[in-house]
Amino acid sequence: MSLVSVVGATGRQGLAQIRQLGATGHKVRALSRSETPDLGGSNIADENRVFDLYDESTWVPAFEGSDAVFYTHPLQAREDRATLTGRIAAAAKEAGTERFVWNTSSWIPDKPGDPFTYGNNTAAINSVFRTGMPATVFGSVLFMDNLLTNWARPFLVHEDRYVYAHQPHLEANWISLDDVGKCMTAALDRPDMEGTWMNIGGPQRFKPVDTVAALSRIFGKEIKYDPCTPEEFGELLVDALGDSMVPEARKEFAAGIAAFYHHNNDSPTRPFCVNFDYVQERLPEVEFETMDEWGVRQDWSDEAHRPSAG
């Protein structure tokens, strides 16, 4: 049994990691800016400590005494990932932890072509490995749990519409955050995965027509595909983040999301796709779920506990 410190414990990703660590018998230390983090009631950690991404003095004390660190870089700090992630891994090493597991929350370039902002993942991985901290990095390409957020869920629940910036040809291996947490947890018992990185996605490669078919089965009613433009999608994300995003950052962030989805729709590198056969071969101990299996066990109600941005 390991004690694992989870950075960003109150977010949707951190909560899923806590669930999976607890399900496999690990002890969990929840790290956030609050001394009393909101973990949604059912996701109770064994202990809490304060960790502030922009207060480096909190890093080593937050990690001390833990065997491993799970790290998720915040969406609103996309351009800082190469610098911050390497420094955080160095702090984990200074604190005496034995493993650093980072979920990049996006594709890691693994073939020639324009890396776009995904190149920040490569730079950050290099920064982590150069610290000498034993690390494992997963590039999860697209989350099913995005559909539960305030930029997607209300359209599905109240208007029977799947509103997303995915054009009809765009393929994606959607993966649930619980399965990402399973992969990260499995890495703790896999010394062969120290010093490695790999992209991960779910067992189904969907175009939007497949996504709405699955959502229609989940809800028991017809869900219509109603794509928005990347620019509209950027505004939806900004609105969902609400007060957690300072006003002066909103325009730049929305433009960045729009550019990101223009790239995803048009890039020949197909950054939402993975070779799932390879993923399963490398992680045979992980049972991945389909979108139907994931969807039917979610609480889609307006009253459900929802982290920032839904």
N, C-alpha and C positions, 0 to 999 in steps of 0.2 A: 504494500500500500504506500502510495506517494502522497505528499502534500503538494498540491499544485496551486500556484497563484494565477488567477485569471484577471488579466487587465481588461478593463471595460466590462465589468461583470454585470452592469445594469442594462446593457444593450441587448438587442435580440440575439446577436452572435454569442456574447458572453453567457447569457442565460442558457442557451443550448449547450455550450461547453460544460457549464456547471451540471446540467442534467446528465450528460453522458459520463462525466467524471464520477458523479455520485452513483450512477447505475453500475459502474464497474468497481466500486469500493474505494475509490480514491478520496482523500480528504481535500477540501477546497477552501482556499482563501480568496475571498472576493475583494478585488481592488477597484476603487473608484474615487472620485473627488470627495465623496461624502463618507463620513464616519458611520452613518446608518443608511446604507444603500437600499433602494427599492428593488428587491429581487422577485417581486411578483407573488409573494406569499409561499408558494409551493417550492420555490427554488432556494432553499435555505442553505447557505454556506456554513462551514464549520467555524470560520472566523472572517473578520473584515479588517482591512487596512486602507489607509488613504494613499492614493496614487494620483498625481497630477501630471499629465503629459508635458505641461509647460513649466513644471517646477522640478528641476532635476534633483533637488535635495530630497524629494520624497521617494525616489526610485529604489535605491539600495535598501533603505529601511523597510520598504514594502515587500521586497523579495527575500530578505534574510530569513533563514529557517525553512524555506520551501525547497523541495527537490526539483521542481520544474516550473517554468513560466509559460503560460499560454498568452499569446499576444494578438490583438486585433487592432489594426491602425484605423483611426476614425475617418469616416468619409469626408469630413470637412477639412482634413489636413492632407489631402492627396499629394500635393507637391512637396511636402516635408518628409515623405516616407523614407527616402534613402538616407538622410541624415539622422532622423530621429530613431528609426528602427535599429540601426547599427549601434547607436549610443545606448539604447535600452538593452540590447543584447549584451553590451559591455558591462552595464550595471548588473545584469543578472549573473554574469561571470564573477564580478567583484563580490556579489552577495553569497557566492558559493553554491549556486544552483547547478544542477547536473544536466539540464536539458532546456532548450528554448525552442518552442514550437510556435511558428507564425503562420496564420492564415492570411494571405495577401488580399483576399476577397475579390480577386480578379485574376485573369489569365496571366501566366508567365510566358513571355515569348520563347518558343521552342523551335522556330523555323525561320528561314530568311524572310525578309519583308519589312515593311514599315512597322516598328514597334509602338509608335504613337506614345501615349502616356504610359502604356504598359511597360515601356523601358525603365520606368522608375522602379518597378519590381525587381528587375535584373540588378540595377545599381544597389538597391537595398539588400538583396540577397548577398551580393559581394561584400557589402559592409558588415553584415552579420557574420559571415564565414571568416572574415579577416580578423574578427575579435578573438578567434580561437574558442568561442563558446560552442559546445556541441549542440547543433541545431538541425531542425527539420522544418521545411517550408512547404506549405500546400497552396496551390493556386486554384481556388474554387471559382468556377467561371460564371455562374448565375444562380441566384438563390430562389427556390420556391417561396421562401418566406417573404420575399419582396411583395408578393401578392397580398400579404396581410397588412401592409403599410397604408398610411393615410394618403399616399399618392396612387394606390391601386384598389384597395379593398372597397371603399365606398362605391365606386363605379360598379364593381361586381355585385355587391350585396343589394344596393338600392336601385341600380339602373340596368342590371343584367348586361353590362358591357365590359369587355376586356380592353382597357385603354392602356396601351403601351407603345413605345417608340420602335417596336420590332416590325420591320417591313415583311411582306408575305414570304419572301425567299429566305429570311434569316433563320438559321438552324441554331438550336441551343440544347445543351445537356444540362437542364435544370437540376439542381441538387438541393436537398433540404439541409437546413442548418444543423439539425440533429445528426445527419450523416457526416457533415463536416466535423462536428464534435467527436463522432466515432472515429474518424480517421486520425484526428489529432491525439485522441486518447490511445488508440492502437499504437501510435508511434512511440509512446513512452516505453513500451515493452519490446521495441524493435531496434536493437543496437545497429542493425544493418541499415537503418534509415537515418543514422546520424550523418550529418554533412550532405544531405540530399534534398532535392526539391522535385516536386511533380505537380502537374495540373490534375485536378479532380472534378468530376461532374457525375450526374446521375445516369441511370441505366437506359434512359429514353432520350433520343435526339428528336426534338420537336421543332416543327415550323409553327407559326401562329395558329394555323388551322387545327393542328393537333392539340395545342394548348387549350383552345376554346372547347374542343371536344371533351377533353379531360375535365375542364371546369364545369361544363354542362352536366357531366355525369356526377360530379361532386355535389353540385347544388340541386340536381334533379330538375333542372329547367334549362331552357336554351340561353346560353351566354353568347352574345354577338361579338365578333372581332371588330373593333373600332379603333384602328391605329391613330395615334397622334404624331405630330412632327417631333423631331428631337428638341426643337426650341420649346414647344409646348410641354414636353416632358421635363425639361429643365425647370420650367416655372412650377410644375406640379411638385417636384422635389423640394424646391425652395419653400413653397407654401407649407408643405408637410413638416419641414424642419422648424418652422415658426420662430419663436423667440430664441431658440437655441442657436440661431445664426444671426450675427450682428448685421444691421442693415447695409453697411458699406460693403459687405462681402457677397450680398445676394446676387447682384448683377453678374459679377465675375464667375460665381459658382454656377449659375444657370447656364451661362455661355459655355463653361467647361463641360457640363453634362451634355449639352446639345452637340458639341464637337465630338464628344466621346461616342454618342450614338450614331452620328453620321459615319464615323470610322467603323463602328461595329457592323453597320448595315452594308458598308461598301468594301470592307477590307477582304482581300483574298486569303488572308491568314486565318479567318474564321475564329475569332477569339472567344466565342461562346461554345465552341465544340471541343470535346476531348475523345480520346480513344478509350472507351469504357472497358473494353476487353483487357487492355493493359492495366487500367486502374484496378480491376478486380483481380488480376493476376498478382499485382504488387500488394494488394490488401485483401487477401482471401478471408480474413477474419471479420471483415465489415459486411454486414447485410444492408445493402442500399435499398431504399424504398422508391416506388413509382410516385408520380404526382397524384394519382388516384388514392393511393394508400396514405400519402401525406395529407391530402386535402380533407379526407373524411374525419380525421382525428383533430382538426383545428377548431378553435372557437372563433367563428366569424362574426360574432355578435358585436354590437356597438359597446357593450359593457365590459368586454374582456380587457384584462390588463395589457397595456401596450407601452413599449418603451418609446424613447424619443423618435419622432417622425412616424409613430404608429407601430 
